[in-house]
Amino acid sequence: MGKSTLLNALVGQKISITSRKAQTTRYRIAGVQTREHAQFIFMDTPGFQTRVMNTLNQTLNRTVTSTLHDVDVICFIVEAGYWGADDVKVLRLLPNDKPVLLIANKLDLFASRFDDSQDRDLALFEFMKKMAQPWGTIAQQTKGCEVENLESPEQTFAEVVPMSGKNKDDIERLLDVITEYLPEGEARYEPDTLTDRSERFMAAEILREKVFRYTGDELPYSSSVVIDQFKLDGTMRRIAATILVDRDSHKAMIIGQKGERLKKISTEARLDMEALFGSKVFLETWVKVKRGWADDLAELRAQGLE
């Protein structure tokens, strides 16, 4: 369970797409959870890109860094028991004037690695002990990392929260922890609001999720979805969408033999849209080759990525 899946669990509704692939999220998405005495506005951001630096990835990184300065509390999510050089790179981005909670997620997966409960508890204790140290010390103990690049080497995590996003009690406990760090103020959204995004946006994201899921590791990340038409016809949504890819071979991957893969992608996307919107959906889907779109700033702006 990654950060987007955890966001969905915290909100209680699927509002951010997920897939087996890392770095699926491309947009900043707000998920809203309203309780009697608190309203949580969770900002799901793209993962920070540390490898291929095309215009798309540079844009995603700007989204991450700008969001860090717009929130009251930062939840830094890692896999329980694991800490590496890429995590230190994210540490270097974190501001020193906000509480940072380290969420050690996938505790269930961590526990499954041990046959003996005492070994498991000891390993978790050692991980928690390490993460309680100043960031400079943590970086120094991480292979291939330098302390000098850290803006706040003496800063520590406000709390370290081990949990499993699959466990409802852990979700409740995390919400209680976050509540302690929220500032007082008026609610920004109506109690029944779940996200700040439109149905048109959600339709594009649902279709993009199915593209990722049905192409597995075959299709690189240079694919996107554009909604060409979104109309209400009574209670039915009529949606026309284009899947953008970078190469002819990628187009063939999505369409599949005799169009079978595209048919599956479209059918599952339509069913998810109907479940989310609570109405029938008529979905038309095309696949278009647009070479270099991930390096085209005008195209990225048209897709709301800049």
Secondary structure, DSSP 8 states (H G I E B T S, - for coil): --HHHHHHHHHTS--S---SSSS---S-EEEEEE-SS-EEEEEE------S---HHHHHHHHHHHHHHTT-S-EEEEEETT---HHHHHHHTTS-SSS-EEEEEE-HHHHHTT-SSHHHHHHHHHHHHHHHTS-HHHHHHTSTT--GGG-S-TT---SEEEE--TT-HHHHHHHHHHHHTT------SS-TT--BSS-HHHHHHHHHHHHHHHHHTTTS-S-EEEEEEEEEEETTEEEEEEEEEESSHHHHHHHH-GGGHHHHHHHHHHHHHHHHHHTS-EEEEEEEEE-TTGGG-HHHHHHTT--
